[in-house]
Amino acid sequence: MDFFLYLDHADANEAFGRVILEAAASGVLTIVHPKHRSTFGDTVDYALPGQAQALIGRYAADSVAYQERVERTLAEVRRRYGRAGFADRLASLTEPERSDSVAGGVRPGRIWVDPRSPSR
């Protein structure tokens, strides 16, 4: 497959869009409805119904542009959704709350484990 086109209904809600990420991560040029931009940013291309055919046509006619886009997509997938990026985001959510009024600076009852630690 050279292209993955996902033009779901503009009013349909999807919690994340895993199928979009899976397509992008597989090395297929991925084009989706613009409503997914807030989730995927520059990871994929966007088109409204009726616009996708022209976008696909431009990429089909220019193999260099196609390959460059696929490479940028794969790099962005790794950066945003890869293991290292996930560990960094998780660490930022699980870092202990610091307070000068609590002995040692860690609130009681909270345990922090660095997800990047090789022992985990």
C-alpha positions in Angstrom: 0.0 0.0 0.0 1.3 3.4 -0.9 -1.3 5.7 0.6 -3.6 5.5 3.6 -6.6 7.8 3.4 -8.8 8.2 6.5 -11.6 10.7 5.9 -14.1 9.9 8.7 -17.2 12.0 9.2 -16.4 15.5 10.5 -18.8 15.0 13.5 -17.5 11.5 14.4 -15.4 11.4 17.6 -12.4 9.1 18.1 -10.5 9.1 21.3 -7.1 9.0 19.7 -7.0 7.4 16.2 -4.7 4.5 16.7 -5.3 3.3 13.2 -3.9 6.6 11.9 -0.8 6.2 14.0 -0.4 2.6 12.9 -0.6 3.6 9.2 1.9 6.4 9.7 4.3 4.1 11.6 4.2 1.5 8.9 5.8 3.8 6.3 2.6 4.5 4.3 1.9 8.1 3.3 -1.0 8.9 5.5 -3.7 11.5 4.8 -6.5 12.2 7.2 -9.3 14.6 7.9 -8.1 18.0 9.3 -10.0 17.4 12.5 -7.2 15.1 13.6 -4.5 17.9 13.5 -4.7 18.6 17.2 -3.7 15.0 17.9 -1.2 14.3 15.1 0.3 17.7 14.3 2.9 17.5 11.5 3.0 13.7 11.6 0.6 13.2 8.7 -1.0 15.1 5.9 -4.5 16.5 5.9 -7.3 16.9 3.4 -11.0 17.4 3.2 -13.2 15.1 1.1 -12.7 16.2 -2.5 -9.2 17.5 -1.8 -7.5 14.1 -1.1 -7.4 13.0 -4.8 -5.3 16.0 -5.8 -2.9 15.5 -2.9 -2.5 11.8 -3.7 -2.0 12.8 -7.4 0.8 15.2 -6.5 2.6 12.6 -4.4 2.1 9.9 -7.0 3.7 12.1 -9.7 6.7 13.1 -7.5 8.4 10.0 -6.0 11.1 12.2 -4.3 8.4 14.3 -2.5 6.6 11.1 -1.6 9.7 9.5 -0.1 10.7 12.6 1.8 7.2 12.9 3.3 7.3 9.2 4.4 10.7 9.7 6.0 9.5 12.9 7.8 6.4 11.0 9.0 8.5 8.1 10.4 10.8 10.5 12.2 7.9 12.3 13.7 6.2 9.1 14.8 9.4 8.0 16.5 9.8 11.4 18.2 6.2 11.8 19.3 5.2 8.3 20.0 8.3 6.2 20.3 9.6 4.6 23.5 11.9 7.5 24.5 9.3 10.2 23.9 6.7 8.1 25.8 9.1 7.6 28.7 9.8 11.4 28.9 6.1 12.2 28.9 5.4 9.6 31.5 8.3 10.8 33.7 6.9 14.4 33.5 3.6 13.1 34.8 5.0 11.0 37.6 7.7 13.3 39.0 7.1 13.8 42.7 5.5 17.0 43.8 8.0 19.1 45.6 7.3 21.2 48.6 9.5 22.9 51.2 7.0 22.2 53.9 7.3 18.4 53.5 10.3 16.6 54.9 12.6 15.5 52.1 10.5 17.4 49.5 8.4 14.3 48.6 4.8 14.2 49.6 3.9 11.1 51.8 2.4 8.2 49.9 3.9 9.1 46.5 6.5 6.8 45.0 8.4 7.9 41.9 10.1 5.4 39.6 11.9 6.7 36.5 10.4 4.8 33.6 13.7 5.3 31.7 15.5 3.3 34.3 17.1 0.1 32.9 15.8 -1.9 35.9 12.2 -1.4 34.8 
